[in-house]
Amino acid sequence: MRAGLATLEVLDRERLGERGARLGARLRDGLREALAGYEMVKEVRGAGLMNGVEFQAPRKLTLRVAFESFKAIHPGMFGQMVVMRLFRDHDILTQMCGNNFLVLKAAPPLVAEESHIDEFVRAMAAVADLMHNSSSFWTEALGMARRAANI
């Protein structure tokens, strides 16, 4: 009980609930603005610092062919490429939602700073730009699929 009461005291004293609500709104607003022009981004949603970026199949034929190919290989391949690029290129650890391979979880800790939020938004925009405008995103995914299938 002491540990629980001490935790509640810190949450209250440092106003972590209010902080989480404020930073979460900043994160969602930043992501919505930065990702608005990308057709594969369906929605940014969340509450507090628990957020998700939902992707969708692209309308553009050249992107759709690649997207559907990777979906056929494994439904989670696209999401894992997003996670991998965020980690490898930007040192940001994320994961896809357990029951939906098209939703990226974005849940920074309550002690995150505004600069961390802004850095994540920039990194997510860079990865979205890569997936929409560079064949390297899709080529790398194909290489990963070949290695997984031992082709």
N, C-alpha and C positions, 0 to 999 in steps of 0.2 A: 504494500500500500504506500509505503514511503516513496518508492521510486515513481509510482503513478502520480502521487501528489506533487512531487518535485517536478515532474514533467509538465503537469498542468500549470504549475507556478511559472515555469520558464515560458510556456506558451502564452500565458497571460501577460507577464512582465515585459516580454519582448514583442508583444503584439504580433505574434507570428501568423495568426489567422488573418488579420487585416493585411499584413504584408503579403501573404500568399494570394489573397484576393486581388490586391493591387498589381503584383507582378504577373499573376496569371492573365489579367486583363491586358497588360502590356504585351505579354507573349502572344496572345490570340490576335490582338490588333496588329502587331508587327507581322505575324505570319500571314494574316489575311491580306495585308497590303503588299507584302513581298511576293506572295504566291498567286496573286489575283490573275496574272496574265498567263498562267500555265494550265493548259487544258486537262492535264492528268491529275490536278488537285481538285478534288470534289468539294471538300469542306474542311474547315478548321473549327473544332468545338472543344468544350471542356468546362471545368469548374475549378476555381482556384488554380493551383499549380498542376492539376491532373488534366492533361490535354491530349488531343489526338488530331493528327492530320490524315484525312481519308483521301486515298487516291482512287482513280477510276480509269477504265480503259480509254485510251485516246481516240479521238475521232479521225485524226490525220492518218491516212493509210500507211505511210512508211513507219510511223510509230506503232500503230495498231498491230501490224504484222509481227514486229518484234515482241511487243507486249503479250500478244496471244500465244506466240511460240513459247515464251518462257512460262506462261501460265499452264500450257500443256505439259511442259516438262515437270513442273511442280508449282502448285498454287502460291507457294510462299517465296518463289525465286525473286520476283520483282522486289518485294519488301526487303528481302535479305540484301539485295544489291544497294538499296537505299541506306540500310543500317551500316553496311560495310563501308560505303563511301563517306558517310558522316564520321565513322570511327577512324578510318585510315587517313582521310584527307583533312579532317578538322578536329581529331581527338575528342569526339563527342560520342558517348556511349548511349545508345537508344535500343529499343526493340519494337518489334511489331506486336500488335495486339494478339493475344493467344487464340482468340476465336475468329479473328478477321485479319487475313494476311495483307489487307489493303489499308490498314490503319496503323500509322506510326505513333507510338506512345511518346509524348513529350511531357515528362514529369520531373522538373528540376527540384532540388531539395528546398525546404523552407528558408534555408540560409543563403540561397542564391542572391547574387547582386544584379542590379539592372544591367551592368556590363555583360554578365553571363547570358542574360535573356537576349540582349542585342546580338551577342556573338552567335547564339543558336539560330536566331532569325537569319543572319547573314549566311551561315553555313547551310541552312535548309534551302535558302534561295539559290545558293551556288549548286547544290545537288539537283534541285529542280531544273535549273538552267542546263546542267549537264545532261540530264535524262531527256530533255526536249530538243537540245541543239547540238549534241555531240554523239557521234557513233561510238565513242570509246566506252560509254556507259553500257551499251548493248553488246559490244564486242567482248568486253570483259565478262559480262554475264554469260555469254556463249562459251567462253573459255572455262568458266567455272562449271557450267553444265557438262562440258566434255570431260573435265577431270572427275566430276562426280559419277559420270556414267562409264568412265574408263574407255572413252572412244579415242 
